[in-house]
Amino acid sequence: MKVLHFFKTYLPDTTGGIEQVIYQLSEGCRKHGIESDVLTLSTDAQPTRLRVANHEVRRAQQDLFIASTGFSYEAFTAFREMAHEADVVHYHFPWPVMDVVHFATSHQKPCVVSYHSDIVRQQILLMMYRPLMKRFLASADRILVASPNYIKSSKVLSCFMDKTEVIPYGLAPSDYPKPSIERSLHWQQKLNEPYFLFVGVLRYYKGLNFLLEAMVGAPWQLVIAGSGPEEEKLKSQAKSLGLSNVKFLGRIEDRDKGCLLQRCHAFVFPSHLRSEAFGISLLEASLYSKPLISCEIGTGTTFVNIDGVTGITVPPADPKALREAMFDLWSNHLKANQLGAGAARRFEQLFTAERMCAETARIYKEVIHEHAK
């Protein structure tokens, strides 16, 4: 079986949560006899074709980028060619251009949509896009969502309950090898321990501005690993607040991410808007048995982080609540360790890549069988 994944960004150009999901599916489904290709856009699409681990990636040149949406004329031809060779097309929503490509190419192949997030920020454009979006989702054979929380809270998904299934995202522990002694010592010398850690792309919905407010006068250190469009704004805020206890590391390599996760006291994830549909970083921290702090926003973050079981959940956009949760874990190591152990157990129960890939492979086989009737 051959599957084509289609999304606006992918490795090695970008390293967000959706990219991680596509990577895990592309690699993990090989065990189930499934070969995966990825079609994506790039601002520098040379080389056009490359291999990421054991799967092929084809990059179409991005011609325009408006309202968080990349557009490529080349993508239409590339998609038509690749869809022709595929048994199943796996779309990763949202990306309005993808909907246009889907209908313009009339590929007639079984299609699965991973519904990663509602459209939250572009409300005016959403009004114009909504008819196309509904038609696109109606044309899908299956819609996959990562948590029951998101189905319950999404007005869009409520219209497609008959074709929607929950398959939680998953990670492969083998992709997170034990950090080397050398790198571990490097970070031990560079950072003041114990510290709280955030890892992710610095975007508007991550709530990091509220987290910085929570750090005013705090006796513990916060480490922010990652880069993104909000980076300079956040650094300026930290400077204006006089925060000497916050360290920005920028984008880090995977080997260093493992060291930081292993050595941190707890993981804090203050995303405050529904654009944060799940939080792959929460899974990474769970894999390292770290207690979690996140916000209740009606999405998958609270499916991963169960208050009092794997960590602490707080109201969104609330610096005072974030500070109290951090103080709770900082002052009570026994509680922090117990919650970290709970996070690791929940990861093993629900969030392995093996489980995600087996369930997704089942969906692929079902839609192929249905189209063959």
C-alpha angles and dihedrals in degrees: 000000000000124000128192116208115201125193138139097248136026147157135332092022096049134017108198131137097272090050088053091052092050090048094051092048093047093051101033097048090061086081087063095052095263124137115201133203125185126213116195143149128256136185087219107032097180117148092032093202127038139153124246108195103310102341135075124246123198117196123204117202112258109230102178138017117195129159093353090308124119120207130197130178089198091058092071093060094039092050093049091052096046096042089054089060095043130089093204133020114214113198124195112214140244108048115109094201088061090060091053092049090049094057097034093057097044090205097170093210125135108268135202124193123206102207100209099169147349115250102259112163106039097063097153092050089044090062089059094040098046098089092051091044093053092047090050095049091045089055093055119101092214136008116207122204126185099222141022087230091067094049091053094049102039117093090194095055093048087076093057105042093129092065101032124103133181115235111164118223116255142196133209112236088210088069088063106058121186109279117253119254089240095056092041091055090046092059094039089060094042100048134053111237139252095043138163116234137212120184123183148080110306101241134156095258097052093089093224092141088064091046090054090052088052090056096062107122093353115149093217132075127247120206118199114195118188143053134237147128095306096050100102092041091053093047089051090051092049090051093049090050091050093237109174090162095067122084123192112203100178121215111346136197121254092249090058093045088059091052093049093048092047094050102039122103095221141344121245121198110177100178106155106183134066090248082085096074099169121343114232088194089066089059091050091053091047090053087060092048095249125154113244135223116194141148129258103241100147095259139101094289088082091044088060097037113049111191111247093007107063100004143308129308122203137182114277123260092015114130092181093055091047091051093049092050092049091048090050093056095038093054097040112053094171091057091046091053093048092051091046090054088050091052091052092050092050090049091055092047099048117002111058120125088230091062094044093049095047092052093045091049088054090054092050091053092047095053092046090051091049092051091050093060 
